[in-house]
């Protein structure tokens, strides 16, 4: 998206929309906050809480102040908008929910006699722990300790005379039947909240089973009273802890098996098309088309071209002709492209793609080119590690050891880790117990594979120049002398990206083709108005693909871009490709700012369209919400992206370029909607669209289903519809 990423590189710009919780999590936090508030009120008025009644107000004032001060400091340091700003009083209240819960929980669950300063200290420490105890998780820092648990623990460690609130604290002033009702209400309400909102009932089950097992084992091994150990589970404190602290969404796994395999499945060869756009590059400007080339040039080789000739509709060649082509390639021992793909793999891929029109896009030529590029990425990764003296020795190496040895800044461990993981995936390195060793597969020479790629697909040869740039400048990058943007988007390098994000580049054109195919499902079959808004159009290769495919089927096409230079060329490409009856408009739009303020009227477009753009949005929730506003009732958002299969535990080759760019890695993450930077999974896209109020989310083709039969299939268009009412 040339342009959009000019704005989104690095940390989010000051004034950008604040990053907020998933609405589902916000709803859970709201209910937790209300529940614990009601319980505190009842505790001080009915149940028999021991602390002075003024203490919860002191705790809340302390928690609120600590949270606001630290968020303000964090926003200034990170050059972003504070999360409590931008949504009025409602935004402020929602921001303070976690501090509210932590403050009341600590005041309720610890007993420190009349020493209020200890309680205040515990609240400050608990709230601050979200900023202190953080660890890098997939490219971003996240706190890993439940704040309330940490505050309670530190009180018990630092002040031995302090204690957990006594059991009678919760039911001192009520009789036995009422005390059981209290426990029952907490269990039922907590279970409903966790089942519907946090989705962590399985975690509660695991905790209860583990608690019972430890009680039984202690009894068997140390002769302790098993009934006494189990009786703790009937207390109010245990029930509260189980339902409201064990299930903390921010510090617990989001699914039962969130464990990355120790060893990744080896072997290269997979459809991994559709590289994402980098920090400043967008759709490449379309180079002058040769008079005899079809709109899909670069996606089909001569052996795949339909007999209809240049203006015809691409169609799949006969099985006999297709089989003959593959055999000719595989029998030529002078060309290593026979390694990728193998005939059986291509047959498997085509069988897995149910949709016939989509299946036609994945020709043998595309597959061979894509997987040759994958081999080139392996050669590049090896050469980069060699250039910075980071290849493993006989004793192996870890990412942290390399980082420490060469004083590599923390942020730059993201591409470093990718290099090791990619080579491990290919067998060139081997990963054992977190260390990388020399593997059993020999690395190919960069120059040899580069020549094969250039011969197979001249339009994709620009990728060789980009990867060579990374090799040449790797030492400067990892030593902190230059950023990825400095290296890849210096003025002299911009022409490379104009060629890369082009329909002449088979490695990228597939995204434009899939996106256009998805949009074609929305065009009114009997004609009529069909208006498209494209976001982050760069130099116009996506617009060109759509407008050439649809002809007069598009009544209005608004092309948007943020950088003036790219926008002018993109507008020219769109106008040249459009039918005479199509109204082509052009506007300068930054997707990270309110769209209506930039001239995009709400509820005016049948489709909002973007190719390899939304995944670099620093706040994806905001961008999807703005896209939803621009749609007419029943309209559709279509994003053509590199889509990471949900079960994929392997690197995607295109990431070698984009992991070097801050705009690709510096994004707001979310355990459900966006668990990592970069390319999203179908599940993450679905959750993100649904959070924006869009429905009927579809992936074209079904990436997860295809990946079951053909690992690492990552090309797809995501579609989501606005409500009709």
Secondary structure, DSSP 8 states (H G I E B T S, - for coil): -TTHHHHHSSS--TT-------HHHHHHHHHHHHHHHHHHHHIIIII---S-TTHHHHHHHHHHHHHHHHHHHHHHHHTS--TTSSSHHHHHHHHHHHHHHHHHHHHHHEE-TT-HHHHHHHHHHHHHHHHHSEEEETTEEEE-S-HHHHHHHHHHHH-TT-EE--GGGGTTTS-HHHHHHHHHHHHHHHHHHIIIII--HHHHHHHHHHHHHHHHHHHHHH---HHHHHHGGGSHHHHHHHHHTTT-TTTS-SSTT----SS---------------SS--S-------TT--TTBTTB-GGG--TT-TTS------HHHHHHHHHHHHH-TT-GGGGSS-HHHHHHHHHH---HHHHTT--HHHHHHHHHHHHHHHHHHHHHHHHTT-S--TT-B-HHHHHHHHT--GGGHHHHHHHHHHHHHHTSEEEETTEEEE-SS----HHHHHHHHHHH-GGGTHHHHHHHHHHHHHHHHHTTSS-HHHHHSSGGGHHHHHHHTSTT-HHHHHHHHHHHHHHHTTS-TT----EEEESS-TTSHHHHHHHHHHGGG-SEEEEEESSHHHHHHHHHHHHHHS-TT-EEEEEE--TTS-SGGGT--TT-EEEEEEES-GGG-TTHHHHHHHHHHHEEEEEEEEEEEE-B-TT--S--TTHHHHTTSHHHH----BTTTBSSSSS-BHHHHHHHHHHTT-EEEEEES-HHHHHHHSTT--EEEEEEE----
